[in-house]
């Protein structure tokens, strides 16, 4: 496929590729591969899967038999005969590799064009002479060395450094979670994972464009920093650059030999870009054109947004704040962490990014944190976030390990960081640069100091190199050294009263109400596990029968002691019983949802002291028991619905108060005052009002209000059969005075009615007793069907209607029977 940008020409090299293992003495599965066609962009795993040479990596324990792929050298090759003939009239031809995974050497017509040792970088190689002297059929060969071989050799040479996992991921600039994580498989890839092209050009080309956006009053300003590259023939020519945005235009003359220019543009009355819930997301087309002697050579365009972002981290009486600011306003961050959406990132395109970011928006989120063990996502991700008003917190790619600071790793880190900052700088959604994930914390608390014995471990990157790169190339955005991180000499990096905090003691050691033991300024990570939805798990596990500990289910649990931690959560809240699969699956999903509701609800109740929550995690990269809200098949887990509820613009939660009392906290994340009337009622499980109070309230814009619960409402006579309800503030808030294992639930009694509406099925449930956490698991009947709500609690006499999307053809009797339609009462009554 060819695209012409003025007189310069780009040719995508997507077809005609062959793939084969390399080596004189191939053994094991590699010996049987031979030569197969390859898809580019792609990777070895996806090609072998496409040709039926490996089993589906995500099914059962197939992953464990694919380790040989990451320990094998691989060759990609194709002819360049047709392309070479078409490009012969240009002064220069470059081979542009946007992503080589990871350790490769590149040859054109038998000549070495270059080498790569970094998955996260673009490489450009001059192949003009190689093509010109090649004759009739020049060949492009990309040889990939084993990632394991490279990383292990560096570990041997540099000395072992501590890490969270016994894999050499910190010795190679590659997606760390390729080597396995506590939610991900170990599938170590090689391949051409981003586009590869020939770029033919003459005179000069645009090498980089770095727009620095600022706002002064109502005027939007853009300083467009342009870097150029010239051919030998073009060095003595005068060039012209033109930039346009929002009706403004700027021109610059670039003298012979010069390769840099800055064009300043002003847009009067610029419309501000805001995160969702705070305003609109106007985006402006910024275009840059390069010309010589009046003839256009090349163009560049992106969409930008006028806004200013920052971090407010001033000290106060209790510690030091951390607040993301946009256009001078502190934002209540309602976010989630983002991991690669597939173990094989080439399978993720614009449509999938849009689906997943839309799911985040529909859950009320306004920020996604791109976690440091993954990748710098494609521009499509950041563009979708800019369109939908989702802020992006971008980690530099370091996670859960001490990293070597000597070459070649150090040189790769700087080059990678510089490219990432320049590439991502146009995107309005990008709000925060962060140095690493948990490495500063690890150095402090995980025994690294003793093991390192004074050796460098990455601090030079996080505290020196990276802040310098950001300050030089993107001074319009804030840099934060790590997550978690606390500013100030001698302050613990995970101090709740300073900066950002990760709350993992709850999942690891405690039951989820202990989220209320912490008062973070900003909770950047916390989460609770549950299995994926039934259809997702069933599609990846062939166990018959499925049980909580059957081999395939167990293999799709990667967290250390994960099943034991899930069991502890069930025991604490639902009792010490041997749960069958259906009960285990439902209750663990309910526990995850409640844990996040408790954690987010409490931390949000601390606003403006606590300025945000970023739950772990929005998405999965495969079908797995994990902390995700959206499972590996894009199905919404019940926890997603719980987060949607507590991330609502206006919300009421019940929280413990001093002296064993309770309070209702109202959160108003809108620009309008919230006036409403609260009705608080202590009720019997039968719905009878035992005591009540009415409270007219006014909640300030972007404010919070605490309403004390009177003693006669907060202190039950019979904790095992009484609840507190809060009505009048949107979705009803509940407080159960006893844990489920001690609560006197009645057997589930309800009436149902179903009717078809178009392609959907409407299922109405009318309670005859208190029903807690109703879930309609439509995917158990049809993997394509899903309900529009979950975790519905009803008092006797109340009714709720589920809309089952795509459910018109389902058997109505099966839809309203357990385990499809189920609730806590149903499970505990067994």
KEMI-270964 format. One record per residue (C-alpha): x, y, z. Coordinates in steps of 0.5 Angstrom, whole numbers, padded with zeros to 4 digits, always signed. Layout:
BEGIN
XYZ/...
# end
This chain:
BEGIN
+0000+0000+0000/+0003+0007-0002/+0002+0014+0001/+0005+0020-0002/+0006+0026+0002/+0008+0031-0003/+0014+0029-0006/+0016+0024-0001/+0014+0017-0001/+0012+0012+0004/+0011+0005+0002/+0008+0000+0008/+0011-0007+0008/+0006-0011+0010/+0006-0017+0005/+0010-0022+0003/+0014-0024+0009/+0017-0031+0011/+0018-0033+0018/+0023-0038+0020/+0027-0041+0026/+0034-0039+0026/+0040-0044+0028/+0044-0050+0025/+0042-0055+0030/+0034-0053+0031/+0031-0058+0037/+0024-0059+0039/+0018-0056+0037/+0023-0051+0033/+0025-0056+0028/+0018-0057+0026/+0017-0050+0024/+0020-0049+0017/+0018-0043+0013/+0011-0040+0014/+0008-0034+0011/+0008-0028+0017/+0003-0022+0018/+0007-0016+0019/+0005-0012+0024/+0005-0019+0028/+0009-0023+0032/+0012-0030+0032/+0006-0033+0037/+0001-0030+0032/+0004-0033+0026/+0005-0040+0029/-0002-0040+0032/-0005-0038+0025/-0001-0044+0021/-0004-0049+0027/+0003-0050+0029/+0002-0048+0036/-0005-0049+0041/-0008-0043+0043/-0004-0040+0048/-0010-0038+0053/-0013-0044+0053/-0012-0049+0059/-0004-0049+0061/-0002-0049+0053/+0002-0043+0055/+0007-0047+0059/+0009-0051+0053/+0011-0045+0049/+0017-0042+0053/+0021-0045+0047/+0019-0039+0042/+0022-0034+0047/+0029-0038+0047/+0029-0039+0039/+0032-0034+0034/+0027-0032+0029/+0028-0029+0021/+0023-0025+0018/+0025-0024+0010/+0021-0021+0004/+0023-0018-0003/+0024-0011-0004/+0025-0012-0012/+0018-0008-0013/+0019-0003-0008/+0026-0001-0010/+0025+0000-0017/+0019+0005-0015/+0024+0009-0011/+0030+0010-0015/+0028+0017-0017/+0029+0020-0010/+0035+0022-0007/+0035+0018+0000/+0031+0012+0002/+0030+0010+0009/+0028+0004+0012/+0023+0006+0018/+0022+0001+0023/+0017+0003+0028/+0017-0003+0033/+0022-0009+0033/+0021-0014+0038/+0026-0013+0041/+0034-0015+0039/+0035-0015+0032/+0039-0014+0026/+0037-0012+0019/+0040-0013+0013/+0038-0010+0006/+0041-0014+0000/+0046-0017+0004/+0049-0011+0007/+0047-0009+0015/+0043-0003+0015/+0042-0003+0023/+0041-0006+0029/+0036-0006+0035/+0035-0007+0042/+0029-0004+0044/+0022-0006+0043/+0020+0001+0045/+0024+0005+0040/+0023+0007+0032/+0029+0006+0028/+0031+0009+0021/+0036+0006+0017/+0039+0009+0011/+0038+0004+0005/+0039+0008-0001/+0046+0005-0003/+0044-0002-0001/+0038-0002-0006/+0042+0002-0011/+0047-0003-0012/+0043-0009-0010/+0041-0011-0017/+0034-0014-0019/+0032-0017-0013/+0034-0014-0006/+0032-0018+0000/+0030-0015+0007/+0032-0019+0013/+0030-0018+0020/+0034-0023+0025/+0031-0023+0032/+0036-0026+0037/+0032-0030+0043/+0030-0025+0048/+0032-0030+0054/+0039-0031+0051/+0040-0023+0051/+0037-0021+0057/+0040-0027+0061/+0047-0025+0058/+0046-0018+0061/+0044-0021+0068/+0050-0025+0068/+0055-0020+0066/+0052-0014+0070/+0050-0018+0076/+0043-0020+0079/+0039-0015+0081/+0033-0016+0085/+0026-0016+0082/+0019-0018+0084/+0019-0024+0079/+0025-0029+0077/+0025-0027+0070/+0030-0022+0067/+0025-0017+0064/+0030-0011+0067/+0036-0013+0063/+0032-0012+0056/+0028-0006+0054/+0022-0010+0052/+0015-0010+0055/+0016-0013+0062/+0010-0017+0063/+0012-0021+0057/+0015-0025+0062/+0009-0026+0066/+0006-0022+0072/+0001-0024+0077/-0005-0023+0072/-0001-0025+0066/+0002-0031+0062/+0009-0032+0060/+0009-0031+0053/+0016-0028+0051/+0015-0025+0044/+0019-0023+0038/+0017-0020+0031/+0016-0014+0027/+0010-0011+0032/+0009-0004+0029/+0009-0002+0022/+0015-0002+0018/+0016+0002+0011/+0020+0005+0006/+0021+0012+0006/+0024+0016+0000/+0025+0023+0000/+0029+0028-0003/+0032+0035+0000/+0029+0035+0007/+0024+0031+0011/+0021+0033+0018/+0024+0029+0023/+0020+0031+0029/+0015+0036+0031/+0014+0038+0038/+0008+0042+0040/+0008+0046+0047/+0001+0048+0048/-0001+0053+0053/-0006+0058+0055/-0006+0065+0057/-0013+0068+0059/-0017+0066+0053/-0011+0066+0048/-0009+0059+0046/-0001+0059+0045/+0003+0053+0041/+0010+0053+0040/+0011+0048+0035/+0018+0046+0035/+0020+0042+0029/+0027+0038+0027/+0029+0037+0020/+0034+0032+0017/+0037+0034+0010/+0040+0030+0004/+0047+0032+0002/+0044+0036-0004/+0039+0039+0001/+0044+0042+0006/+0045+0048+0002/+0038+0050+0000/+0033+0055+0004/+0027+0051+0007/+0020+0054+0009/+0016+0051+0014/+0009+0053+0015/+0004+0052+0021/-0003+0053+0022/-0008+0052+0027/-0015+0054+0029/-0015+0060+0023/-0008+0062+0026/-0002+0061+0021/+0006+0062+0022/+0012+0061+0017/+0019+0060+0018/+0025+0061+0014/+0030+0055+0015/+0037+0058+0013/+0041+0053+0009/+0045+0048+0014/+0040+0049+0019/+0035+0043+0022/+0031+0046+0027/+0026+0052+0028/+0020+0054+0032/+0014+0057+0030/+0009+0061+0035/+0002+0061+0034/-0004+0064+0038/-0011+0063+0037/-0015+0068+0040/-0022+0066+0044/-0019+0058+0044/-0024+0053+0047/-0021+0050+0053/-0020+0042+0053/-0023+0039+0059/-0023+0032+0062/-0030+0029+0062/-0035+0032+0067/-0032+0038+0067/-0033+0041+0060/-0032+0040+0053/-0026+0037+0049/-0025+0041+0043/-0019+0039+0039/-0016+0043+0034/-0012+0041+0027/-0005+0043+0028/-0002+0042+0021/+0006+0043+0019/+0008+0044+0012/+0015+0043+0009/+0017+0047+0003/+0023+0048-0002/+0023+0054-0007/+0015+0054-0006/+0014+0046-0007/+0012+0042-0002/+0016+0037+0001/+0012+0034+0006/+0007+0035+0011/+0005+0033+0019/-0002+0034+0022/-0004+0032+0029/-0010+0034+0033/-0009+0038+0040/-0013+0041+0045/-0012+0048+0049/-0011+0046+0056/-0006+0047+0062/-0004+0041+0067/+0000+0040+0073/+0000+0037+0080/-0001+0041+0086/+0004+0038+0091/+0004+0043+0097/+0006+0041+0104/+0000+0042+0109/-0001+0041+0116/-0002+0033+0115/+0003+0032+0110/+0003+0034+0103/-0002+0034+0097/-0002+0031+0091/-0008+0033+0086/-0008+0033+0078/-0010+0040+0076/-0013+0042+0069/-0014+0049+0067/-0012+0051+0074/-0018+0047+0077/-0016+0041+0082/-0020+0035+0079/-0023+0029+0083/-0019+0023+0079/-0024+0017+0078/-0019+0013+0075/-0016+0006+0073/-0010+0003+0071/-0009+0000+0064/-0005-0006+0062/-0003-0008+0055/-0010-0010+0053/-0007-0016+0049/-0001-0020+0051/+0000-0020+0043/-0001-0012+0042/-0001-0012+0035/-0008-0015+0036/-0011-0008+0039/-0013-0003+0034/-0017+0003+0034/-0024+0000+0035/-0021-0004+0041/-0018+0002+0044/-0025+0006+0043/-0029+0000+0046/-0025-0001+0052/-0024+0007+0054/-0031+0008+0052/-0033+0002+0058/-0028+0006+0062/-0032+0013+0061/-0039+0009+0062/-0036+0007+0069/-0035+0014+0071/-0028+0015+0070/-0024+0021+0068/-0017+0018+0068/-0013+0012+0066/-0006+0010+0068/-0001+0007+0063/+0002+0002+0068/+0010+0002+0067/+0011-0006+0066/+0007-0005+0059/+0008-0001+0053/+0007+0006+0050/+0001+0005+0047/+0000+0007+0040/-0003+0014+0038/-0010+0011+0037/-0010+0010+0045/-0009+0017+0046/-0013+0020+0041/-0019+0016+0043/-0018+0019+0050/-0017+0026+0048/-0024+0025+0044/-0027+0022+0050/-0024+0027+0055/-0020+0022+0059/-0014+0024+0062/-0008+0020+0061/-0002+0018+0067/+0004+0015+0063/+0009+0011+0067/+0016+0011+0064/+0017+0003+0063/+0020+0001+0069/+0016-0004+0074/+0017-0008+0080/+0025-0009+0079/+0032-0006+0080/+0034-0003+0074/+0042-0003+0071/+0044+0004+0070/+0050+0002+0065/+0050+0001+0058/+0047-0001+0053/+0041-0001+0058/+0042+0006+0060/+0043+0009+0053/+0037+0005+0051/+0033+0008+0056/+0035+0016+0054/+0033+0015+0047/+0027+0011+0049/+0025+0017+0053/+0026+0022+0048/+0022+0019+0043/+0016+0017+0047/+0016+0025+0050/+0016+0028+0043/+0011+0023+0040/+0006+0023+0045/+0007+0031+0047/+0001+0033+0042/-0004+0029+0045/-0009+0033+0050/-0011+0027+0054/-0003+0026+0056/-0003+0030+0063/+0002+0026+0068/+0009+0023+0066/+0011+0018+0072/+0018+0015+0073/+0016+0008+0075/+0012+0003+0078/+0014+0001+0085/+0021+0001+0084/+0023+0007+0089/+0018+0003+0094/+0021-0003+0093/+0028+0000+0094/+0025+0002+0101/+0021-0004+0103/+0023-0010+0099/+0030-0012+0102/+0033-0009+0096/+0038-0005+0100/+0042-0011+0103/+0042-0014+0096/+0044-0009+0092/+0050-0007+0097/+0050+0000+0094/+0050-0002+0087/+0046+0003+0082/+0038+0001+0082/+0035+0006+0077/+0034+0012+0082/+0039+0016+0077/+0033+0015+0072/+0027+0017+0076/+0031+0023+0080/+0035+0025+0074/+0035+0023+0067/+0027+0023+0066/+0026+0029+0070/+0031+0033+0065/+0028+0030+0059/+0021+0032+0061/+0024+0039+0063/+0027+0040+0056/+0022+0037+0051/+0015+0037+0055/+0016+0043+0060/+0008+0044+0059/+0007+0037+0063/+0009+0035+0070/+0013+0030+0072/+0013+0025+0078/+0018+0021+0080/+0014+0014+0081/+0008+0011+0084/+0008+0011+0090/+0012+0017+0091/+0013+0022+0097/+0016+0028+0096/+0021+0031+0102/+0027+0028+0105/+0026+0022+0109/+0019+0021+0108/+0017+0014+0106/+0015+0013+0099/+0009+0010+0101/+0007+0015+0106/-0001+0016+0106/+0000+0023+0108/+0004+0025+0102/+0004+0024+0095/+0001+0018+0092/+0000+0011+0095/-0001+0004+0093/-0006+0000+0098/-0004-0007+0097/-0004-0010+0105/-0012-0011+0104/-0012-0015+0098/-0005-0019+0101/-0007-0020+0108/-0014-0017+0110/-0021-0017+0109/-0024-0011+0105/-0027-0006+0110/-0019-0005+0112/-0019+0000+0106/-0022+0005+0111/-0015+0004+0116/-0012+0009+0111/-0013+0016+0109/-0009+0017+0103/-0008+0024+0099/-0008+0020+0093/-0010+0012+0092/-0006+0011+0085/-0007+0003+0086/-0011-0002+0090/-0016-0007+0088/-0019-0014+0089/-0019-0020+0085/-0025-0024+0082/-0025-0029+0076/-0027-0027+0069/-0035-0028+0067/-0037-0035+0066/-0037-0035+0059/-0030-0032+0059/-0027-0037+0063/-0031-0043+0060/-0028-0041+0053/-0021-0042+0056/-0022-0048+0061/-0024-0055+0058/-0024-0058+0065/-0030-0062+0066/-0033-0060+0071/-0031-0053+0073/-0029-0053+0080/-0025-0047+0084/-0019-0051+0084/-0019-0055+0077/-0013-0055+0073/-0015-0050+0068/-0018-0045+0073/-0012-0046+0077/-0007-0044+0072/-0011-0038+0070/-0010-0035+0077/-0003-0032+0077/-0003-0028+0084/+0001-0031+0089/-0003-0035+0094/-0009-0032+0090/-0014-0037+0091/-0012-0037+0098/-0014-0030+0099/-0020-0030+0095/-0022-0036+0100/-0020-0031+0106/-0025-0026+0103/-0031-0031+0102/-0029-0034+0109/-0029-0027+0113/-0036-0025+0110/-0040-0031+0108/-0037-0036+0112/-0033-0042+0112/-0036-0047+0107/-0034-0051+0102/-0037-0047+0096/-0038-0051+0089/-0036-0047+0083/-0043-0043+0082/-0043-0041+0089/-0035-0039+0089/-0036-0036+0082/-0041-0031+0084/-0039-0030+0091/-0032-0028+0089/-0035-0023+0084/-0039-0020+0089/-0033-0019+0094/-0029-0016+0089/-0035-0011+0087/-0036-0010+0095/-0029-0009+0096/-0028-0003+0091/-0034+0000+0093/-0032+0000+0100/-0025+0003+0098/-0027+0008+0093/-0033+0010+0097/-0029+0012+0103/-0023+0015+0099/-0028+0019+0096/-0031+0021+0102/-0025+0024+0104/-0025+0030+0099/-0021+0034+0098/-0016+0031+0103/-0016+0025+0098/-0016+0028+0091/-0017+0021+0087/-0017+0014+0086/-0014+0010+0081/-0016+0002+0082/-0012-0004+0079/-0015-0005+0074/-0019-0003+0068/-0017-0009+0063/-0014-0016+0062/-0010-0018+0057/-0012-0025+0057/-0018-0029+0060/-0016-0030+0068/-0018-0029+0075/-0015-0022+0076/-0017-0015+0079/-0020-0013+0072/-0027-0010+0072/-0027-0012+0064/-0025-0019+0063/-0020-0021+0058/-0026-0022+0053/-0029-0015+0054/-0035-0017+0059/-0036-0013+0064/-0035-0016+0071/-0040-0014+0077/-0035-0010+0080/-0035-0005+0074/-0042-0004+0076/-0040-0003+0083/-0035+0002+0080/-0040+0006+0076/-0044+0007+0082/-0039+0010+0086/-0036+0014+0081/-0042+0017+0079/-0042+0025+0079/-0047+0025+0085/-0046+0020+0090/-0048+0018+0097/-0044+0013+0101/-0045+0011+0109/-0039+0011+0113/-0036+0010+0120/-0035+0016+0124/-0032+0017+0131/-0035+0014+0137/-0038+0008+0133/-0043+0012+0130/-0044+0013+0122/-0045+0019+0117/-0047+0020+0110/-0042+0023+0106/-0045+0026+0099/-0040+0028+0094/-0042+0033+0088/-0037+0032+0082/-0041+0037+0078/-0041+0045+0077/-0048+0046+0080/-0050+0046+0087/-0054+0040+0089/-0060+0041+0093/-0064+0035+0095/-0068+0032+0101/-0065+0025+0104/-0069+0020+0108/-0065+0016+0112/-0069+0010+0115/-0067+0004+0120/-0071-0002+0117/-0072-0009+0119/-0070-0014+0113/-0078-0014+0112/-0078-0007+0110/-0081-0004+0116/-0078+0003+0118/-0076+0002+0125/-0073+0009+0125/-0072+0015+0120/-0070+0022+0119/-0071+0027+0114/-0065+0032+0112/-0066+0038+0107/-0058+0039+0104/-0054+0043+0099/-0048+0041+0097/-0043+0046+0094/-0041+0045+0087/-0035+0040+0087/-0036+0039+0094/-0037+0034+0099/-0042+0034+0105/-0042+0030+0111/-0049+0028+0115/-0049+0025+0122/-0053+0019+0123/-0057+0020+0129/-0056+0014+0134/-0063+0011+0134/-0061+0010+0126/-0054+0008+0127/-0055+0003+0133/-0059-0003+0131/-0063-0007+0136/-0062-0013+0132/-0056-0013+0128/-0057-0019+0124/-0064-0017+0121/-0063-0009+0120/-0061-0005+0115/-0060+0003+0114/-0062+0006+0107/-0061+0013+0105/-0066+0015+0099/-0066+0022+0096/-0059+0022+0093/-0059+0018+0087/-0058+0011+0087/-0060+0008+0094/-0054+0007+0099/-0054+0002+0104/-0051+0000+0111/-0052-0007+0113/-0050-0008+0121/-0048-0015+0120/-0044-0019+0115/-0047-0024+0111/-0045-0030+0114/-0049-0027+0120/-0055-0024+0117/-0062-0027+0117/-0063-0027+0110/-0069-0031+0108/-0070-0036+0102/-0070-0032+0096/-0077-0031+0094/-0079-0026+0088/-0084-0026+0082/-0081-0025+0075/-0084-0023+0068/-0080-0023+0062/-0082-0020+0055/-0078-0019+0048/-0077-0012+0046/-0073-0012+0039/-0067-0016+0040/-0067-0016+0048/-0070-0019+0053/-0073-0015+0059/-0073-0019+0066/-0077-0016+0071/-0076-0018+0078/-0081-0017+0084/-0078-0018+0091/-0082-0022+0096/-0076-0021+0101/-0070-0017+0102/-0066-0020+0096/-0059-0018+0096/-0054-0017+0090/-0058-0020+0085/-0054-0021+0078/-0057-0024+0072/-0051-0028+0069/-0054-0028+0061/-0047-0030+0059/-0048-0037+0062/-0054-0038+0057/-0051-0035+0051/-0044-0032+0051/-0046-0026+0047/-0052-0024+0052/-0051-0019+0057/-0055-0015+0062/-0055-0008+0063/-0054-0008+0071/-0052-0012+0077/-0051-0012+0084/-0059-0010+0085/-0061-0010+0092/-0069-0010+0093/-0073-0009+0099/-0080-0013+0100/-0085-0010+0094/-0079-0007+0090/-0078-0009+0083/-0072-0008+0078/-0072-0010+0071/-0066-0012+0067/-0065-0011+0060/-0061-0017+0057/-0058-0015+0051/-0058-0020+0045/-0063-0024+0050/-0069-0024+0045/-0068-0032+0044/-0066-0034+0051/-0071-0039+0054/-0075-0035+0059/-0075-0040+0065/-0067-0041+0064/-0066-0034+0065/-0070-0033+0072/-0067-0039+0075/-0060-0040+0079/-0055-0040+0077/-0057-0035+0071/-0061-0030+0076/-0058-0031+0083/-0057-0027+0089/-0053-0028+0096/-0060-0031+0099/-0060-0036+0094/-0053-0038+0095/-0053-0038+0103/-0059-0042+0103/-0056-0048+0099/
# end
